[in-house]
């Protein structure tokens, strides 16, 4: 079937690679890099504006002093990724889902 052809696997793998590129910038808490990624690749991300707000908020908190004088540091890590279907043809589409967790650094 089409799933046996490596050429057909390339489409869903390209989608994942594009998604993960954006996810890396989010994990790095890089709002400028995320914005540049969006401008360059035009990857449709339904939550792009809330994500940008989160990244800017984390950066603002990082510059704020804790009671001991140090900055508030956060870790942001994606814990799950999935695609609604494995796209194998140009006329198909899929939705990617990603879940991340933000924690205070110890």
C-alpha positions in Angstrom: 0.0 0.0 0.0 1.0 3.7 0.0 2.4 3.4 3.5 5.0 1.0 2.3 6.5 3.6 -0.1 9.2 5.7 1.6 8.3 8.6 -0.6 4.8 8.7 1.0 6.2 8.7 4.5 8.1 11.8 3.7 5.0 14.1 3.8 4.0 13.2 7.3 7.7 13.2 8.4 8.1 16.7 6.9 5.0 17.9 8.8 6.4 16.5 12.0 9.9 18.1 11.4 8.3 21.5 10.7 6.1 21.1 13.9 9.1 20.1 16.0 11.2 23.0 14.8 8.5 25.4 16.2 8.2 23.3 19.4 12.0 23.6 19.9 11.7 27.4 19.8 8.8 27.2 22.3 10.8 25.0 24.6 13.7 27.5 24.4 11.2 30.2 25.4 12.2 32.3 22.4 9.3 34.5 21.4 11.4 36.3 18.7 12.5 33.0 17.2 8.9 31.7 17.3 7.6 34.8 15.6 10.3 34.5 12.9 9.4 30.8 12.5 5.8 31.7 11.9 6.7 34.4 9.4 9.1 32.1 7.5 7.1 28.9 7.4 3.5 30.0 7.9 2.8 26.8 9.8 -0.9 27.1 10.9 -0.8 27.0 14.7 -4.2 27.7 16.2 -2.8 28.8 19.5 0.1 30.9 18.1 -1.0 34.1 19.9 -1.6 32.5 23.3 1.8 30.7 22.9 3.5 34.1 22.2 1.8 35.6 25.2 3.1 32.7 27.4 6.6 33.0 26.0 6.7 36.8 26.7 5.2 36.3 30.2 7.8 33.6 31.0 10.6 36.0 29.8 9.2 38.8 31.9 9.0 36.6 35.0 12.6 35.5 34.3 13.8 39.0 34.6 11.9 39.6 37.8 13.8 39.1 41.0 12.8 36.3 43.5 12.9 37.0 47.2 16.6 35.7 47.2 17.5 38.1 44.4 17.7 35.6 41.6 15.5 35.4 38.5 12.4 33.2 38.3 13.4 30.4 35.9 11.0 28.0 34.2 11.4 24.8 32.2 9.0 24.3 29.3 8.9 20.7 27.9 6.7 19.1 25.3 5.4 15.8 26.6 3.2 14.6 23.8 2.9 14.9 20.0 0.5 13.3 17.6 -1.0 13.8 14.1 -4.7 13.2 13.3 -3.6 11.1 10.4 -0.4 10.1 8.6 -0.6 12.2 5.4 0.8 10.3 2.4 -0.6 12.4 -0.5 -0.5 16.1 -1.4 -4.3 16.3 -1.4 -4.6 15.1 2.2 -4.4 17.1 5.4 -3.9 16.5 9.1 -4.0 18.3 12.4 -1.0 18.1 14.7 -1.5 18.1 18.5 1.2 18.9 21.0 1.1 19.2 24.8 3.7 21.0 26.9 4.3 21.4 30.6 5.8 24.5 32.3 7.4 24.0 35.7 9.4 26.2 38.0 13.1 25.4 37.9 14.4 24.0 41.1 
